[in-house]
Amino acid sequence: MLGAIEAGGTKFVCAVGNEDGEILERIQFPTTTPEETIKKVVDFFKDKNIEALGIGSFGPVDLNEQSSTYGYITSTPKKGWTNYNILGELKKHFNIPMRFDTDVNAAALGEATWGAAKGLKSCIYMTVGTGIGAGALVEGELLHGLLHPEMGHIMLKRYPEDDFEGVCPYHKDCFEGMASGPAIEKRWGVKGSELTSDHQAWDMEAYYIAQALVNFVLILSPEKIIIGGGVMKQKQLFPLIHKYLKEFLNGYVVHNNLDENIDEYVVYPALGDNAGICGALALARTAKNI
């Protein structure tokens, strides 16, 4: 039995599953204070006899095992969670192997293990919702580096005649500031789910997402790009993203996956809304083998 935690800024999902990625039991609850939230996590797992635990967390987080703050949620704007030692707190209650990573890196691993990128050595998983984040698997390893990828905060060219200031509290008009769910709502005055499928918002959204993907293709050259999150439930976005991605690359990168097979290259998660929690399960599976 393996334990999995998808630690989100809005909600926590906890699950018990097996090494085949099958979720046997799960629970979810709102993310409140660290004390209240972690107590619910501990109460869920305390009698489950799990052999390893995987945690995919909102961030930023410290993934450097040599650091004094390894396992911490660090400079998050989420009230009460700044510099919180989430991994250390869990280790107080469970003496089992644990693996800790970003929520999007976990989802990338989940999709590479059981989903849309199964059998591939590289992929990007991006979520477009309340925020925008992306994780990357490169040559079979999750990408960390100086900290970890923060692909949701790259700078992009503006959509023609778009004078929206952006909603990112740090950068205003970065990718997340212009294309996240809150950006859509603030720009148009209603939630994205209330807009018609042919509204200009979706062409604009695809324009920004495709620009980001151009950068990711040129820098990381992933074998598959998977995009989930609440905004991507608007299925009309994918054909628009495919169109703009081909247009922006302009034939510079020559590969069938960026031409006639592009609809199989940039895809919705095969694991659907379970990408994150299955990813945490995949982290647990690897933790057991470390």
C-alpha positions in Angstrom: 0.0 0.0 0.0 1.3 3.4 -1.0 0.2 6.9 0.3 -0.2 9.9 -1.9 -0.8 13.6 -1.1 -1.7 16.3 -3.6 -1.1 19.4 -1.6 -2.9 22.3 -3.3 -3.3 25.9 -2.2 -7.1 25.4 -2.4 -7.5 21.8 -1.4 -5.6 18.7 -0.3 -6.3 15.3 -1.8 -5.0 12.2 0.1 -5.2 8.7 -1.3 -4.1 5.1 -0.8 -3.2 3.1 -3.8 -1.0 0.4 -5.2 2.1 0.2 -7.4 -0.1 -0.1 -10.5 -1.5 3.4 -10.0 -4.9 2.1 -8.8 -6.4 4.4 -6.2 -8.2 2.4 -3.6 -9.4 5.1 -1.2 -9.3 8.9 -1.3 -10.4 12.0 0.6 -10.2 15.7 -0.1 -10.7 18.7 2.1 -10.0 22.5 1.9 -6.5 23.9 2.6 -6.9 25.9 5.8 -4.1 26.4 8.4 -1.1 24.1 8.3 -2.1 22.7 11.7 -5.7 21.9 10.8 -4.8 20.6 7.4 -1.9 18.3 8.3 -4.0 16.9 11.2 -6.6 15.7 8.7 -3.8 14.2 6.6 -2.4 12.3 9.6 -5.8 11.1 10.7 -6.5 9.8 7.2 -3.2 7.8 6.9 -2.7 6.7 10.5 -4.4 3.3 10.2 -3.7 2.6 6.5 -0.4 0.7 6.9 1.2 2.5 4.0 4.8 1.5 3.1 5.8 4.8 1.4 4.4 8.3 0.9 4.6 10.7 -2.1 3.9 14.4 -1.7 3.3 16.7 -4.6 3.0 20.2 -3.2 2.1 23.7 -4.2 5.1 26.0 -3.9 7.6 27.4 -4.2 9.2 24.5 -2.3 12.8 23.6 -1.4 13.8 20.3 -3.1 17.5 20.4 -2.3 18.1 17.5 0.1 21.3 19.2 1.3 19.4 22.3 2.3 18.4 23.1 5.9 14.9 23.9 4.6 14.5 20.8 2.4 10.9 19.8 2.4 9.6 23.3 3.2 7.0 25.3 1.4 8.9 28.5 1.1 7.9 31.9 -0.3 4.2 31.1 -1.0 1.7 33.9 -0.8 -0.7 31.4 0.8 -1.3 32.8 4.3 0.1 30.7 7.1 2.1 28.4 4.9 5.2 30.5 4.3 8.4 28.6 5.3 6.3 25.7 6.5 8.2 22.4 7.0 5.5 20.1 5.5 7.9 17.1 4.9 9.4 17.4 8.4 5.9 17.5 10.0 4.8 14.3 8.1 8.0 12.5 9.2 7.1 13.1 12.8 4.1 10.9 12.3 5.2 8.3 9.7 8.6 6.5 9.8 8.4 5.4 6.1 10.2 6.4 2.9 8.9 9.7 1.5 9.5 11.6 -1.7 8.6 15.3 -2.0 8.3 17.4 -5.2 6.2 20.0 -6.8 2.6 19.2 -7.6 3.2 19.7 -11.3 6.4 17.6 -11.3 4.4 14.9 -9.6 1.7 15.1 -12.3 4.4 14.9 -15.0 5.7 11.7 -13.4 2.2 10.3 -13.1 1.5 10.9 -16.8 4.9 9.4 -17.7 4.2 6.3 -15.6 0.5 5.6 -16.4 -0.8 8.3 -18.7 -0.3 10.2 -21.9 3.5 10.1 -21.7 3.9 6.4 -20.8 7.0 4.9 -22.2 8.6 8.3 -23.0 11.7 9.7 -21.3 10.6 13.3 -21.4 7.4 15.3 -21.1 6.0 18.5 -19.7 2.9 18.7 -17.6 1.3 22.1 -17.3 -1.7 23.2 -15.3 -3.8 26.2 -16.3 -6.2 27.1 -13.5 -6.1 29.3 -10.4 -2.4 29.6 -11.2 -0.2 28.3 -14.0 2.6 25.9 -13.3 4.5 23.2 -15.2 6.7 20.3 -14.3 9.2 18.5 -16.5 10.6 15.0 -16.9 13.9 15.2 -18.7 15.8 12.0 -19.7 13.6 10.1 -17.2 14.4 12.4 -14.2 12.2 15.2 -12.8 13.8 18.6 -13.4 14.9 20.6 -10.4 18.0 22.8 -10.8 18.6 25.9 -8.7 15.1 25.6 -7.3 12.5 24.0 -9.6 10.8 25.2 -12.8 8.5 28.2 -12.6 7.3 28.1 -16.1 4.0 29.9 -15.3 5.9 33.1 -14.7 7.8 33.5 -18.0 7.3 36.8 -20.0 5.3 36.7 -23.2 4.4 39.1 -26.1 1.0 40.6 -25.7 -2.0 39.6 -27.8 -2.7 42.4 -30.3 -4.7 45.2 -28.6 -4.7 43.5 -25.2 -4.1 46.2 -22.6 -5.0 44.1 -19.6 -2.5 44.8 -16.8 -2.3 41.2 -15.5 -3.1 39.7 -12.1 0.3 38.3 -10.9 1.2 39.9 -7.6 4.9 39.7 -8.5 5.1 40.4 -12.2 1.6 41.7 -13.3 1.7 40.6 -17.0 3.7 37.4 -16.9 2.1 34.2 -18.4 0.1 33.4 -15.2 -0.8 37.1 -14.9 -2.4 37.1 -18.3 -3.7 33.6 -18.8 -4.7 32.0 -15.5 -8.3 31.5 -14.5 -8.3 34.7 -12.3 -6.9 36.7 -15.2 -9.7 35.5 -17.5 -12.3 36.5 -14.8 -10.8 39.9 -14.1 -10.4 40.7 -17.8 -13.9 39.8 -18.9 -15.9 40.2 -15.7 -17.1 36.6 -15.5 -15.6 33.2 -14.9 -14.3 31.4 -18.0 -17.0 28.8 -17.6 -19.6 31.4 -18.2 -18.1 32.6 -21.6 -19.3 31.1 -24.9 -17.1 28.7 -26.7 -16.5 31.2 -29.5 -15.7 34.2 -27.3 -12.5 36.1 -28.1 -11.2 35.1 -24.7 -10.3 31.6 -26.0 -8.3 32.8 -29.0 -6.4 35.1 -26.6 -5.8 32.3 -24.1 -4.5 30.0 -26.9 -2.2 32.8 -28.1 -0.6 33.0 -24.7 -0.4 29.3 -24.0 1.1 28.5 -27.4 3.7 31.2 -26.9 4.7 29.5 -23.7 4.8 26.1 -25.4 7.1 27.5 -28.1 9.6 28.4 -25.3 9.3 25.0 -23.7 9.7 23.2 -27.0 12.8 25.2 -27.9 14.4 24.9 -24.4 13.5 21.4 -23.3 12.4 19.6 -26.5 9.9 17.4 -24.7 8.5 14.3 -26.3 5.0 15.1 -25.1 3.2 18.2 -23.7 0.2 17.6 -21.4 -2.0 20.5 -20.3 -4.5 20.1 -17.5 -6.3 22.4 -15.0 -9.7 23.9 -14.9 -9.2 26.3 -17.8 -8.3 23.4 -20.1 -11.7 21.8 -19.7 -12.6 24.3 -22.5 -11.9 21.7 -25.2 -12.0 24.4 -28.0 -8.7 25.6 -26.7 -6.6 22.7 -28.0 -7.2 23.2 -31.8 -6.4 26.9 -31.3 -3.2 26.1 -29.3 -2.2 23.7 -32.0 -2.7 26.3 -34.7 -0.8 29.0 -32.9 2.0 26.7 -31.9 2.7 25.7 -35.5 2.4 29.4 -36.6 4.8 30.6 -34.0 7.4 27.9 -34.6 7.1 28.8 -38.3 8.8 25.5 -39.5 11.9 26.1 -37.5 11.7 22.8 -35.5 10.9 20.1 -38.1 9.1 17.0 -36.6 5.9 15.2 -37.4 4.7 15.9 -33.8 4.8 19.6 -34.6 2.9 19.2 -37.8 0.4 16.6 -38.8 0.6 14.8 -35.4 0.3 18.0 -33.3 -3.1 17.0 -31.9 -1.3 13.9 -30.4 1.6 15.9 -29.1 -0.1 18.6 -27.1 -2.9 16.8 -25.2 -5.2 16.8 -22.2 -4.0 14.5 -19.3 -4.8 10.8 -19.9 -5.3 10.6 -16.1 -7.7 13.5 -16.2 -8.3 15.1 -12.8 -6.3 12.3 -11.2 -3.0 13.3 -12.7 -1.8 15.1 -9.5 -2.8 12.4 -7.1 -1.6 9.6 -9.3 1.6 11.5 -9.7 2.0 11.6 -5.9 1.4 7.8 -5.9 4.2 7.5 -8.5 6.5 9.5 -6.2 5.6 7.1 -3.4 6.5 4.1 -5.6 9.9 5.5 -6.4 10.5 6.5 -2.7 10.0 2.9 -1.8 12.7 1.9 -4.2 15.2 4.6 -3.2 
